[in-house]
Amino acid sequence: TAACTGLSEKSIRLLNMPYKKIYLHPSNHAGYYPGSAPISIKLIFSPDNSRILGAQAVGFDGVDKRIDVIATAIRARMRVSDLEELDLAYAPPYSSAKDPVNIAGFVAGNILKGDMEYIGWEDLPGLSGNHVVIDLREGWEIEATGTVPGAVNIPLRELRERLGELDRSKTYIVYCAVGLRGYLAHRILAQNGFASKNLGGGYTTY
């Protein structure tokens, strides 16, 4: 199922409006319940007033439900912070305790609050030599799916112990499978004085 609501990125560019976007790949319901599958979501929002501008989603079950919620949020002129606070229906066959709509609000909120620097997959080819890409996944994950060309592999569990290998004059682009470990790595690097950005949606989006 594919679904969308609000403005697309192409439409926003034609209107010359400021915007930010995120990609995420949460499960359609609790991962421990049989039949869980990812939903790929793109959320577009205003950096000025944090209002939600549009969303697109693709997946199997629950795509229409999430887009309906976001469509209602757009109609109600809600902001990113409102998505974080929505108390949506929950049971393991239908959602997780934190619904994909909530997670979209959390990720967008981290950007707006300055807790995360974000970079899109389309920006990778234009990076300067001052940037280093770090793949935070385990070796078996890389063997199964591949990696971004030129990326250095430092699994997240080893990052704190290997900070001495990093150059403070560089900017580090970190990524994992879908973005969560990338966020954690970004916070570790930022708190230790390194410049870094998290690749939106991780290797799945790339």
Buried (B, 14 or more C-beta within 10 A) or exposed (E): EEBBBBBBBEEBEEEEEEBBBBBBBBBBBBEEBEEBEBBBBBBBBBEEEBBBBBBBBBBEBBBEBBBEBBBEBBEEEBBBBBBBEBEBEEEBEBBBEBBBBBBBBBBBBBBBEEEBBBBBBEBBEEBEEEBBBBBBBBEEBBEEEEBBEEBEBBBBEEBEEEBEEBEEEBBBBBBBBBBBBBBBBBBBBBEEEBBBBBBBBBBBBB
